[in-house]
Every structure is written in C-alpha cells, then in structure tokens.
Amino acid sequence: MNLSSTSWRCQQCGATFVSVPPEHGLCDQCITNLTTHARDSLPDGTTCPSCGGPVCPDCGDALVTVLVSVPIPTTASVTQQVTRLIAGYRQHRQGVTGDD
C-alpha cells in the first residue's frame, strides 16, 4: 500500500488536514459553504424542471454554479484579482464547452 499524504491548510478557513492536498486548496466544508453561498446569491424565482436549480429571470435558461480555483497572490490589487478570476473562468468555460 502506497500512501502519499502531507499536511496542508485550507486557504479559506485555515483548518489543517493530513491527506493529499486538493488542487484548489479548499477543504470539503469550505467548498460546500461557497457553493451554497453562490447558489443563494442567484435570483429567486422559478426552478429548472430538469435539475431543480435556479433559472435566469431574464432569459429562462437554467443557471449553473461553477466554482473556479484561481491562485491569486495576496499582493495583487483588486483589479488584478478580478482580471485573473475572469481569465480563470474563461479558461474553465472553454475547457468545458469549447467556446470562448
């Protein structure tokens, strides 16, 4: 049996774990909290009949919550952070859909 575990710290809550660190650097509880927060920030309204998720009030399309992990240095300005987050989302979207 080959176990490769190291000590790592969640970038969101600071909790320490001993396991293979996830690429995104967040523990399962923080991922759950962020996903819930993202869904709660979407507008209330009709739910999608297929998935039960939220639906855009303007176009009627189902909305999908996507958490994108983008490493951002703490020294970066807010503008730089937003630019990197947008670039990370675009890269993720292109990888999933093949679109820009």
Buried (B, 14 or more C-beta within 10 A) or exposed (E): EEEEEEEBEBBBEEEEBEEEBBEBBBBEEBBEBBEEEEEEEBEEEEEBEEEEEBBBEEEEEBBEBEEBBBEBEEEEEEEEBEEBEEEBBEEBBEEEEEEE
